[in-house]
Amino acid sequence: MAARIVRRLAGFLATLLAASFVIFAAVYAAPGDPAVFLAGGRDELTPERLAAVRAQYHLDEPLVVQYGRWLADCVHLDLGRSFKYGDQVADLIAARLPTTVELVAYATVLFVVLGVGSGILAAIRQSTWVDSAVVGGTTLAASVPSFVAAIALVSLFGVQLGWFPVTGAGSGLAGTLHHLTLPALSLALGALALISRVTRQAMADAAASDHVEAARASGIPERDIVRRHVLRNALGPIVTMCGLVMAGMLAGTVVVETAFGISGIGSLLVGAINTHDFPVAQAVLLLMVTGYVVVTTVVDLVHPLLDPRVREEARTA
């Protein structure tokens, strides 16, 4: 287990290093000259003025040198200063991160409870109208993009019925839950469909195993079989997929936060890209990648603990 953790941590650091270079290079190659923005606009800009700005912000240095300087600052938790706001990037992220974490947590609870629950229901009622309804509903949910779901939910529950607010994140526990319900539903809809399908298939595969058939033949109640044998053996792929989906939700907040006017990490990234605020865009993208890699690494380490078969295969290998 210790060797496995060391290998995963080494892979985590290598992946993070490669991702950081790709992020920096992509932002570096983006259209537009940040020196023009930093100099205050395009009017009456002389080559001398632009050269002075580039020298001040080290924009005249080669890509590799700029990347090394930026990476060293990131290691020391110095993410730079925003071109647009003039504040420290770390302060901007710290102010908006809690809202995004609340949104992702709310959406995760929704897709785990509803997705796993509907998948279990479809698996134990396989080849019935319940199974067909769940499969049809999840197919429809998976085909709807998050921004379309956001528009539909706002139109129905926000404008016509007036049950939920359509902008902002609220304050306090009750206010936050009330304001984030529609954004969380929009964010969780596609994930719910995926988790439901994975749960249904994992349960079906576990139910077809020999030891489950032997348990049925011995007269064990079906409820106990489902809980102790089928669901337990299906937990591995279910937990793995839930972790992967949750890790990818940080990127999904870009669309949802913009649609609902929420001041989170996603909307901060959109604003940074539109205004060529490179330090903010690089820091937010690096944060999203780091979150994804951290969650997937944790899931990879937890999976053998949930499924003894995986642990035994790793030991044999």
C-alpha positions in Angstrom: 0.0 0.0 0.0 2.8 2.4 0.8 4.5 1.7 -2.6 1.1 2.3 -4.3 0.8 5.7 -2.5 4.3 6.7 -3.5 3.7 5.8 -7.1 0.4 7.7 -7.2 2.0 10.8 -5.6 4.8 10.7 -8.1 2.2 10.5 -10.9 0.2 13.3 -9.3 3.3 15.6 -9.3 4.3 14.7 -12.8 0.7 15.3 -14.1 0.5 18.6 -12.3 3.8 19.8 -13.7 2.9 18.9 -17.2 -0.6 20.5 -16.9 0.9 23.7 -15.5 3.2 24.0 -18.5 0.3 23.4 -20.9 -1.8 26.0 -19.1 0.9 28.6 -19.1 1.8 28.0 -22.8 -1.8 28.1 -23.9 -2.5 31.4 -22.1 0.9 32.7 -23.5 -0.2 31.8 -27.0 -3.7 33.3 -26.7 -4.6 36.1 -29.0 -4.1 39.7 -27.8 -1.1 41.5 -26.2 -1.3 41.8 -22.5 1.1 44.7 -22.6 -1.5 46.8 -24.5 -4.1 46.1 -21.8 -1.6 46.9 -19.0 -0.6 50.1 -20.7 -4.2 51.4 -20.5 -5.5 50.8 -24.0 -4.6 51.1 -27.7 -4.6 54.9 -28.1 -1.4 56.9 -28.2 0.8 53.9 -27.3 4.4 54.2 -28.4 6.7 51.3 -29.0 8.9 52.7 -26.2 5.9 52.6 -23.8 5.0 49.0 -24.8 8.6 47.9 -24.4 8.8 49.4 -20.9 5.6 47.6 -19.9 6.8 44.3 -21.2 10.1 44.8 -19.3 8.3 45.7 -16.1 6.1 42.5 -16.2 8.8 40.3 -17.7 6.8 39.8 -20.9 9.8 40.3 -23.0 11.5 37.1 -21.7 11.4 33.7 -23.4 8.5 31.4 -22.7 10.5 28.9 -20.7 12.0 31.7 -18.5 8.5 33.2 -17.9 7.2 29.7 -17.0 10.0 29.0 -14.6 9.4 32.3 -12.9 5.7 31.7 -12.7 6.1 28.1 -11.4 8.5 29.2 -8.7 6.0 31.9 -7.5 3.2 29.3 -7.5 5.2 27.0 -5.3 5.5 29.8 -2.8 1.7 30.4 -3.2 2.3 33.7 -5.0 -0.1 33.6 -7.9 0.7 37.2 -9.1 -1.4 40.3 -9.3 -4.5 40.7 -11.5 -4.1 42.9 -14.5 -7.7 44.0 -14.3 -8.4 44.4 -10.5 -4.8 45.1 -9.3 -5.4 42.7 -6.4 -3.5 39.6 -5.5 -4.9 36.6 -7.5 -4.9 34.5 -4.4 -7.2 36.9 -2.7 -9.6 37.0 -5.6 -9.7 33.2 -5.7 -10.1 32.9 -1.9 -13.1 35.3 -2.0 -14.9 33.3 -4.7 -13.8 29.7 -4.0 -16.3 29.0 -1.2 -19.3 29.8 -3.4 -18.0 27.4 -6.1 -17.3 24.7 -3.5 -20.8 25.0 -2.1 -22.3 24.7 -5.6 -20.2 21.7 -6.5 -21.0 20.1 -3.1 -24.7 20.7 -3.5 -24.6 19.3 -7.1 -22.6 16.3 -5.9 -25.2 15.4 -3.2 -28.0 15.7 -5.8 -26.4 13.4 -8.5 -25.1 10.9 -5.9 -28.5 10.5 -4.2 -30.7 10.7 -7.2 -28.3 9.0 -9.6 -27.4 6.0 -7.4 -30.9 5.7 -6.2 -32.5 5.6 -9.6 -29.8 3.2 -10.8 -30.5 0.8 -7.9 -34.2 1.0 -8.6 -33.7 0.3 -12.3 -31.4 -2.7 -11.5 -33.7 -4.4 -9.0 -36.7 -3.7 -11.4 -34.9 -4.7 -14.5 -37.0 -5.4 -17.7 -40.0 -3.7 -16.2 -41.6 -0.3 -16.9 -39.7 1.2 -14.0 -36.4 0.2 -15.7 -37.6 1.6 -19.0 -38.7 4.9 -17.4 -35.3 5.3 -15.6 -33.3 4.5 -18.8 -35.5 6.8 -20.9 -35.3 9.6 -18.3 -31.5 9.4 -18.0 -31.1 9.3 -21.8 -33.1 12.5 -22.0 -31.1 14.1 -19.2 -27.8 13.2 -20.7 -28.7 14.8 -24.0 -29.5 18.2 -22.5 -26.5 20.6 -22.2 -26.1 22.4 -18.9 -26.7 25.8 -20.4 -30.0 24.6 -21.9 -31.0 23.0 -18.6 -30.2 26.3 -16.9 -32.4 28.3 -19.2 -35.2 25.9 -18.9 -35.1 25.8 -15.1 -34.9 29.6 -14.9 -37.8 30.0 -17.2 -40.0 27.5 -15.4 -39.1 27.6 -11.7 -37.6 31.1 -11.5 -39.8 33.2 -13.8 -43.1 31.5 -14.3 -43.5 29.8 -10.9 -41.3 32.1 -8.9 -40.2 29.3 -6.6 -36.4 30.0 -6.7 -34.3 33.1 -7.3 -32.4 33.2 -10.6 -29.3 35.1 -9.6 -26.9 35.3 -6.7 -25.7 32.7 -4.2 -27.6 33.8 -1.1 -26.4 34.0 2.5 -26.8 31.7 5.4 -27.6 27.9 5.1 -31.2 28.3 4.1 -30.6 31.2 1.7 -27.6 29.4 0.1 -29.6 26.2 -0.5 -32.5 28.3 -1.9 -30.4 30.2 -4.3 -28.2 27.4 -5.4 -30.9 24.8 -6.0 -31.4 25.7 -9.7 -27.7 26.0 -10.5 -27.0 22.7 -8.7 -29.7 21.0 -10.6 -28.3 22.3 -13.9 -24.9 21.2 -13.0 -26.0 17.8 -11.7 -28.4 16.8 -14.5 -25.9 15.2 -16.9 -23.9 13.7 -14.0 -27.1 12.2 -12.6 -27.8 10.4 -15.9 -24.3 9.0 -16.1 -24.2 7.8 -12.5 -27.6 6.2 -12.8 -26.4 4.2 -15.9 -23.2 3.2 -14.2 -25.0 2.1 -11.1 -27.6 0.1 -13.0 -24.9 -1.7 -15.1 -22.7 -2.4 -12.1 -25.6 -3.8 -10.1 -26.6 -6.0 -13.0 -23.1 -7.4 -13.4 -22.8 -8.1 -9.7 -26.3 -9.7 -9.6 -25.2 -12.2 -12.4 -22.2 -13.5 -10.4 -22.1 -17.1 -9.1 -22.1 -16.3 -5.4 -25.3 -14.2 -5.8 -27.0 -17.1 -7.5 -25.8 -19.4 -4.7 -27.2 -17.0 -2.1 -30.6 -17.0 -3.8 -30.6 -20.8 -4.0 -29.9 -21.0 -0.3 -33.1 -19.0 0.5 -31.5 -15.7 1.6 -34.1 -12.8 1.4 -33.7 -10.7 -1.8 -33.3 -7.5 0.2 -30.3 -9.0 2.0 -28.8 -10.2 -1.2 -29.1 -6.8 -2.8 -27.6 -5.0 0.2 -24.9 -7.5 1.2 -23.8 -9.0 -2.0 -24.9 -7.0 -5.1 -24.6 -3.4 -3.9 -21.4 -4.1 -2.0 -19.7 -5.6 -5.0 -20.9 -2.8 -7.2 -19.6 0.0 -5.0 -16.1 0.0 -6.7 -17.2 1.4 -10.1 -19.9 3.5 -8.6 -17.6 5.3 -6.2 -14.9 5.7 -8.9 -17.3 7.3 -11.4 -18.8 9.5 -8.7 -15.4 10.8 -7.9 -14.4 11.4 -11.5 -17.7 13.3 -12.2 -17.3 15.4 -9.0 -13.7 16.2 -10.0 -14.8 17.4 -13.4 -17.6 19.6 -12.0 -15.2 22.5 -11.3 -14.9 23.1 -15.1 -18.7 22.8 -15.4 -19.2 25.7 -13.1 -18.0 28.1 -15.9 -21.3 27.8 -17.8 -23.6 27.5 -14.8 -22.2 30.4 -12.8 -22.3 32.6 -15.8 -25.9 31.7 -16.6 -27.0 32.3 -13.0 -24.9 35.4 -12.2 -22.9 33.6 -9.4 -19.6 35.1 -8.3 -17.5 32.0 -8.2 -14.4 30.6 -9.8 -16.1 29.8 -13.1 -17.4 33.3 -13.7 -14.0 34.7 -12.6 -12.3 32.6 -15.3 -14.8 33.9 -18.0 -14.1 37.5 -17.0 -10.3 36.9 -17.0 -10.4 35.4 -20.5 -12.5 38.2 -21.8 -10.3 40.9 -20.4 -6.9 39.1 -21.1 -6.2 39.0 -17.4 -3.6 36.3 -17.8 -2.5 35.8 -14.1 -6.1 35.1 -13.1 -6.8 32.8 -16.0 -3.7 30.8 -15.3 -4.3 30.5 -11.6 -7.9 29.4 -12.0 -7.1 26.8 -14.7 -4.3 25.5 -12.5 -6.7 25.3 -9.6 -9.2 23.3 -11.6 -6.6 20.9 -12.9 -5.2 20.5 -9.4 -8.6 19.7 -8.0 -9.3 17.1 -10.7 -6.0 15.4 -10.2 -6.3 15.4 -6.4 -9.8 13.9 -6.5 -8.9 11.2 -9.1 -5.8 10.3 -7.1 -7.8 9.9 -3.9 -10.4 7.8 -5.7 -7.6 5.6 -7.2 -6.2 5.0 -3.7 -9.6 4.3 -2.1 -10.9 1.9 -4.8 -8.9 -1.1 -3.7 -10.2 -0.6 -0.1 -13.8 -0.9 -1.5 -13.2 -3.9 -3.8 -10.9 -6.7 -2.4 -10.7 -8.1 -5.9 -8.8 -5.1 -7.1 -6.5 -5.2 -4.1 -5.8 -8.9 -4.8 -5.1 -8.3 -8.5 -2.6 -5.5 -7.6 -0.9 -7.8 -5.0 -0.6 -10.6 -7.6 0.8 -8.3 -10.2 
